[in-house]
Amino acid sequence: MKCERAHEERQFFHELTEIARISQVGVVWCRFWIQNTAWGLLTIPFPSIWGLMDSQKRILRLILQLGIILYPAFYVLDLATYPDYKIPILIIRASVTAYLALCYFLLAPLNEKRIFPLVLSAFGAASVGVSLICVVSGQGFASSYFAGILEIVLLSMALYTLAPKRYAILIGVIVAQHFLLNWFVPWEYKNLLTNIYTLGVISIAVLLVHSIVYRIIKENERLRGLLPICSKCKKIRDDKGFWHQVEEYINTHSGIEFSHGICPDCAKKLYGEFLPAN
């Protein structure tokens, strides 16, 4: 009897050890995946720093791929959070994922100047799906799922070449639909103010960062392109047809300050008689 009990205890501890080992491997893998994914998303909006000068189309393709993979993957969290609404939430997740896949295939024939409606619809569908889960669960503004809207807003920072006005429209659609849909669910002022404050602060911060990054990228593109320059006086013509000194033009478009000196060749031509022979 004691031998059987000892054998059962050893078997029990062996199973615990195996579970702990598997859990540890899973935690390490999750940490690695999250860190690398976060690092990739953080470096996307700063191509001038990290050298990731990818086209807007390529960046959107990457975002859609992430959405197609991660949007249905979060259904595991839904099962733990809202087990009573698993069927409606599954329908929402599946519908949004299917639409993101459709956007992914429709993206190929579009040129870069015509992808904004596709961007707007893809981000809008993803954010509407998150808001509908809040509505279906009956919690509305009290649901912690409004953090999903924050994730979508932060992910939109990858669209660094989108014009500021269009980007503001995109952020406005993402945030406005959340309040519009959840307004019809019974809510308390405390939860409403939490949503307004959190989403408002993050949205304003994202808009400011995007405007700065967009301006830096455009200025760098302007300096990298062909500049019309006078062959005689070396002045540069801007987009409006005005001519500027080289120093003035570069300072205006890049913020670089010039410090004037004189090179040895010019010094010899101008002041050769005053210079030592060597």
Residue pairs with C-beta under 8 A, 6 or more apart in sequence:
37 66
41 154
41 155
41 157
41 158
43 50
43 52
44 52
44 59
44 62
44 157
44 158
44 160
45 157
45 158
45 160
45 209
45 210
45 213
46 52
46 160
46 213
47 53
47 54
47 160
47 217
48 216
48 217
48 220
55 112
56 112
56 115
56 159
56 161
56 162
57 107
57 110
57 112
57 115
59 158
59 159
59 160
59 161
60 107
60 115
60 118
60 119
60 122
60 159
61 104
61 107
62 158
63 122
63 155
63 158
63 159
64 100
64 101
64 103
64 104
64 107
64 122
65 104
66 155
67 97
67 100
67 122
67 126
68 97
68 100
68 101
68 104
71 93
71 96
71 97
71 100
71 126
71 129
72 93
72 94
72 97
74 93
74 148
75 89
75 90
75 93
78 85
78 86
78 89
78 90
78 93
78 133
79 86
81 137
81 144
81 145
82 89
82 133
82 136
82 137
85 136
85 137
88 136
89 133
89 136
89 137
92 129
92 132
92 133
92 136
93 129
95 129
96 125
96 126
96 128
96 129
99 121
99 122
99 125
100 122
100 125
100 126
103 118
103 121
103 122
106 118
107 115
107 118
110 118
116 162
116 166
119 159
119 162
119 170
120 169
120 170
120 173
123 152
123 156
123 170
123 173
123 174
124 173
124 174
124 177
126 152
127 148
127 149
127 152
127 173
127 174
127 177
127 178
128 177
128 181
130 145
130 146
130 148
130 149
130 152
130 178
131 149
131 177
131 178
131 181
131 182
132 181
133 143
133 145
133 148
134 140
134 141
134 143
134 145
134 146
134 178
134 181
134 182
134 185
135 181
135 182
135 184
135 185
137 143
137 145
138 185
139 185
140 182
140 185
140 186
140 187
140 191
141 182
141 185
141 187
141 188
141 191
141 192
141 194
141 195
142 187
142 188
142 191
146 178
146 195
146 198
146 199
149 174
149 175
149 178
149 199
150 198
150 199
150 202
152 174
153 171
153 174
153 175
153 199
153 202
153 203
153 206
154 202
154 206
156 167
156 170
156 171
156 174
156 206
157 206
157 209
157 210
159 167
159 170
159 210
160 210
160 213
160 214
160 217
161 214
161 217
162 170
162 210
162 214
163 214
164 207
164 210
164 211
164 214
167 207
167 210
167 214
168 207
171 203
171 206
171 207
175 199
175 200
175 203
178 195
178 199
179 195
179 196
182 195
219 253
219 254
220 254
222 253
223 250
223 253
223 254
227 236
227 237
227 249
228 236
228 237
229 235
229 236
229 237
229 246
230 236
230 237
230 243
234 246
235 243
235 244
235 245
235 246
236 243
236 244
236 245
236 246
236 249
237 243
237 244
238 244
238 249
244 252
247 258
250 256
250 258
251 257
251 258
262 270
267 275
268 275
